């Protein structure tokens, strides 16, 4: 009888702890120490802390997707039993995640330099890859960099969108058409 009451007390304490974090006991917390070594982020949507996410158990690894990701939606409809509720841990300090943005604007001398200064010097983000293409008076640039969370990414998009020669600055998914479509329309 003492064993049962101790077990019930531990269960109630655990449930209260989960409630405090806003999750249930079946939810995977990404970024917190877990026993799962093979957690990767989906290259299709590149989730970062702060995004709403779900996890897909794929053989020996867990793949994290943003909830609105087209691939995640297909996985949910076809392999629903392999979907795991997931949430970012609150303590991802010092960890960075790859993100990508698409910038479209007026092609002028020094524009690439302006954008790199914003990303590297002003926001202090590490750039992983840059590709840019121009057509007539427009350019489209894809910038891949490391960010801490979606707040930092959204702040970067706001700053770039404020540049007088930028028409749009948006988050880029791998599923999007690379170049051409925006410029040729």
C-alpha positions in Angstrom: 0.0 0.0 0.0 2.9 2.4 0.8 4.4 1.5 -2.6 1.2 2.5 -4.4 0.8 5.8 -2.6 4.5 6.7 -3.3 4.0 5.8 -7.0 0.8 7.9 -7.1 2.6 10.8 -5.5 5.5 10.6 -8.1 3.0 10.4 -10.9 1.1 13.5 -9.7 4.4 15.4 -9.3 5.4 14.3 -12.8 2.1 15.4 -14.3 2.3 18.7 -12.5 5.8 19.2 -13.9 4.6 18.4 -17.5 1.6 20.8 -17.0 4.0 23.5 -15.9 5.9 23.1 -19.2 2.7 22.9 -21.2 3.3 19.4 -22.5 2.2 15.9 -21.7 4.3 12.9 -20.9 4.2 11.6 -24.5 5.7 14.8 -25.9 9.3 14.9 -27.1 11.3 17.9 -25.8 13.9 18.9 -28.5 17.0 20.4 -27.1 16.8 19.0 -23.6 19.0 16.1 -22.8 17.4 13.0 -24.0 18.3 9.4 -24.6 17.8 9.8 -28.3 21.0 10.6 -30.1 19.7 10.6 -33.7 17.4 13.7 -33.7 17.8 15.7 -36.9 15.9 18.7 -38.3 14.1 18.3 -41.7 16.0 19.9 -44.5 12.7 20.6 -46.3 11.5 23.1 -43.7 14.5 23.8 -41.4 12.8 24.2 -38.1 14.4 26.4 -35.4 13.5 26.9 -31.8 10.3 28.9 -31.4 8.7 27.2 -34.4 5.7 24.8 -33.9 7.1 21.4 -34.6 6.3 17.7 -34.7 8.7 14.7 -34.9 8.6 11.7 -37.2 10.2 8.4 -36.2 12.0 7.2 -39.2 13.8 3.8 -38.5 16.7 4.7 -36.2 16.3 8.5 -36.1 13.8 11.2 -35.3 13.2 13.9 -37.9 11.8 17.2 -36.6 9.6 19.2 -39.0 7.7 22.5 -38.8 4.0 21.7 -38.4 3.0 23.5 -41.6 5.7 21.7 -43.7 4.2 20.0 -46.7 6.4 16.9 -46.1 5.2 16.7 -42.5 1.6 16.9 -43.7 2.2 14.0 -46.1 3.9 12.0 -43.3 1.0 12.6 -40.9 -1.6 11.4 -43.5 0.4 8.3 -44.5 2.4 7.4 -41.4 0.4 8.9 -38.5 1.5 6.2 -36.0 5.1 7.4 -36.4 4.3 11.0 -35.6 5.4 12.2 -32.1 4.3 15.4 -30.5 7.3 17.6 -30.0 8.2 21.0 -28.5 11.4 23.0 -28.2 13.1 23.1 -24.8 13.4 26.5 -23.3 17.1 26.3 -22.7 18.7 26.1 -26.2 21.2 28.8 -25.4 24.4 28.6 -27.4 23.0 26.1 -30.0 22.4 27.4 -33.5 20.3 26.0 -36.3 20.6 26.4 -40.0 18.0 28.7 -41.6 17.5 30.2 -45.0 16.0 33.3 -46.4 15.0 34.6 -49.8 15.5 38.3 -50.6 14.1 40.0 -53.7 14.9 43.6 -54.6 16.3 46.1 -57.0 19.6 45.0 -58.4 22.1 47.8 -57.8 25.8 48.1 -57.2 26.8 47.1 -53.7 23.5 45.4 -52.8 25.1 42.0 -52.0 27.6 43.8 -49.7 24.7 45.6 -47.9 22.9 42.3 -47.2 26.0 40.5 -46.0 26.8 43.5 -43.7 23.3 43.2 -42.2 23.6 39.4 -41.7 27.2 39.2 -40.5 28.1 42.5 -38.9 24.8 43.9 -37.6 23.1 40.6 -36.6 26.4 38.7 -36.0 25.2 35.5 -37.7 27.5 33.0 -39.5 26.7 32.7 -43.2 26.9 29.2 -44.5 26.0 29.7 -48.2 24.9 32.6 -50.5 23.5 32.4 -54.0 22.3 35.3 -56.0 20.9 35.8 -59.4 19.7 38.9 -61.3 17.4 39.5 -64.2 17.0 42.9 -65.7 16.7 45.3 -62.7 15.8 42.6 -60.1 17.8 40.3 -58.0 16.9 37.2 -55.9 19.3 36.1 -53.2 19.2 32.9 -51.1 21.1 33.3 -47.8 21.8 30.3 -45.5 22.9 31.1 -42.0 22.9 29.9 -38.4 20.3 31.3 -36.0 19.5 30.7 -32.4 15.7 30.8 -32.8 12.8 32.1 -34.9 12.9 35.5 -33.0 16.4 36.1 -34.3 15.4 35.0 -37.8 12.3 37.2 -37.8 14.4 40.2 -36.6 16.8 39.6 -39.5 13.9 39.5 -42.0 12.5 42.8 -40.6 15.9 44.5 -40.8 16.5 43.3 -44.4 12.9 44.2 -45.4 13.5 47.8 -44.2 16.3 48.2 -46.7 15.1 50.7 -49.3 16.1 48.5 -52.3 14.5 45.3 -50.9 11.0 44.3 -52.1 10.5 41.1 -50.1 12.5 39.1 -47.4 11.0 35.8 -46.5 11.9 32.5 -44.9 13.0 30.0 -47.5 12.0 26.3 -47.5 13.9 23.8 -49.6 10.6 22.8 -51.3 10.4 26.2 -53.0 11.5 26.7 -56.6 15.1 28.0 -56.7 15.3 31.2 -58.6 13.7 32.2 -61.9 10.0 32.1 -60.9 10.1 35.5 -59.0 12.4 37.2 -61.4 10.8 36.2 -64.7 7.2 37.1 -63.7 
